[in-house]
Amino acid sequence: MCTRAIPPTDFVVVYSDTGYELPPSLTLYDDVQKYYKKKFPTLKFYMAKNHESVLNYWDKIGTPSDTHRWCCSIMKTAPLYKTLKVDGNKQAHVLTFDGVRAEESQRRETYQRIGKGKHTFVYNAHPILQWNTIEIFLYLFRYNLEINYAYRIGKARVGCLICPFSTTWDDMITNIVYKKELAPFVGRLNKYAEQVKISNIDNYVSERRWKLKPLGDRTMLLPVG
């Protein structure tokens, strides 16, 4: 939509690789970049990524949970804003266009179509905020655009490989299709649960109870309830 409304020399595309990306999401980024580079050679693409592995952060500050939400700020927001710096270390003032939609969550239902971001130098535009899922796919089919393969295997939302806010359905699909990619994270969950002497670790992990309280260094001294 941006390429239809804005000259390709007047904006850039930034993809945030959080370290949790689903394999088809990374493949889609490559495919999209090739497609638009051919169509608009002057359009610039950047990948924002933390210099450290997300698993290193799990070891340092514990697992993410609904009360310990560090992933977005450390793995996505900070690298993104670092990418947006200009003239050495000066923070650029930007207008971002994203694909956030109101029906995705109760919090996003409150968003305005154009509003201030978390920081003073960012304004966010949500051009498809009021679109529903059917409208999204109709648009993709109408313009013959690439679709993330994860949707074709049943994912309702394509987010991170593992997330404290993902649904039971999404977790089930990830466990079946991306078991290999998920294994390092499950291994950490088992390790941390063992360190704090959680009984019946298999059930603790499979029932997704780790999402309620962070594990790892942050919880080494917390009593286990």
N, C-alpha and C positions, 0 to 999 in steps of 0.2 A: 504494500500500500504506500509505503514511503517513496519507493521508486516511481510510482505513478503520480505523486504529488510534488516531489522535491527533486531538484537536479542532483545527480549522483555525486557532484563535486561539493555539495553543501551539507552532507552528513556522512557519518561513518557507521559501520556495523561493529558492535562489540559483543562477543560471546563470552559468557562467564563459565569457565570450566571449574566446578567446585571440587573436583576430585571424587564426586559421587555420581558422575554422569553415567546414564545407561549407555551401553554400546551403540544402539541405533541413534541416540542423540548426537554423539560425536560423528557418526557416519553422515547424519543429516547435515551437520554444520559443514563438513567437507563438500558434500554435494551441492548445498546452497551456495557456498562460496564459488565453486566452479561455474555454476549456472549464471550467477550474477556478474562474475568477472568477465565472462564471455559476452554478456549482454551490455554491461556497463564497465568497460575497462578501467575507468577512473575511480570507481567505487572502492573505498578502502575497508579492509576487514582487520579486526584485532581480536586476539584472545586474551582475556584477563584470567590470570591463574595465580594462586598463592605459590610462593617459592618452596613451601614445605608440603609434604604429603598430609592428607587429612588424617591418616592413621597416626601420624606423629602427634597431631593435636589431641587425638583421643588419649594417647599415652600421657600427654602433658596435663590436660585439663578435664579429662573424663568424657564419657559419652554424652551426646546431646539428649535432651529430654524435654518434656513440655514445660519444665521450669528452668531448664538450663539451655537456653536457645543461643548457642554461640556460632553455629554453622554459617548462617547467612552473613553475619557481620564479618567473620574472619575469612571464610572461604569464597564469598561472593562480593559483598559490598566493598571491603577494603581493597582487594585487587582491582575491582572495577574503577574506583576513584583514583587509584594510583595510575591506571592506564589513561585516565582523562586529564592528567596533569600536563601542562604545556610550559614552554619557555623555562626549562630547567625543572623547577619544582612548584610552579604556580598552578593552583587549582582552576581549571576551566569552568566557566558557568555554562551549563548545558540544559537543553531540553531533550528529554529522553522519550522515545516512543516504545511502548511495550505491549504485550498481548494479554495483560491482566483483564479478567472478566468478572463481573459482579456475581455471577452464579457459582463461582468457584469456592467462595467461603462467606461466612457472615461478616467478617471484617471487610472484605472487598466489596460487599454490598453498599458500604458507606462511602466508598471512594467517589470523588468527583471526576468528570471526564478529563479535566486538566487541573492539576493541583501541585502544591509545593511538596517536594520530596523530604527525606529525613534531614537533609543538609541544605543550608542557605543557597548553595550554588547549583542546586538541582531542581528543575521543574519536571513533573511527570505528565505525559499525555497518554491516555488510555483510549485509543481510537475505537477499539472493539469492546469497550466496557459492557455495553448492553446487549451484545450479541449472545445468542444461545449456541449450544453445541451444533445443532443442525445448520445454522447459518455459517458457522466456521467451515464445516466440511463442504457445504455448497459452494462457498467461495473458493476453497482449494480445488474442487473439481472443475469449477467454471474456468479457472485460469491454469488448470493443469499443473498445479504446484506440488512439490514433494511433500509427502506425509511421513511423519515419524512412524517407523515400523512398530513401535511399542503400542500404538493405538490399534493396530491390526491384530495384536495378540490379546487384546482385551483391557489394556490399561485405560482407566478413565481420565487420569491426569499423568502427564509425563514429567516427573520431578526427579528427585534423587534416588539413587539405588537403595538407600536405607534412610528412613526419616521417622522421627517420633510422631509426626502428624499424618503419616500415610494411613490409608484405610486397610482393613483386613483383606479386602479384595485385591488391592494393589500389592500388598505384601505376599499374598498367595501366588500371584503371577510371577513376581520377582523371584520367589523361592524356587519356582519350577523352571523358569526360562533362564535366569541369570544366576544360577546356583554357584558357579565357579567365581564370578565377579563378586558375589556376596560373601563368599567363604572367609576372606580376611577379616571382615567386620564381625561375622558370627563367631569367629575364633577369638576375637578380642572380648566379645560379650561373655563367652564362656570363661575366659581367663579372669576377667574382672569379677564375675559372679563367684568364681571359686575363691578368689582372694578375700572377699567379704563374707565367705562361708554361707552363701545362700543355699538352702536345701532344695533339692530337686531342680537342678540347673536346667535340665532339658525343658521342663515345663515353664520355667521362668522365662526362657528365651522364646520358646514356641508360642506361649500365650501373650507375648509382647509386653510383659510387665516391666521390662527394662525402660520403656518409654515414660514411665511415671517418675523415675528417680535416676539421676545420673550415676554411672558406675565409673571406676577408675580412680586416679589419684585424688580427685575431689571428694570421694566418698570413703576413703580408706579408714577414717576415724569415725564414721557414722554408724550407729547401731543398726543392726539388721532387724526389721520388723516383719 
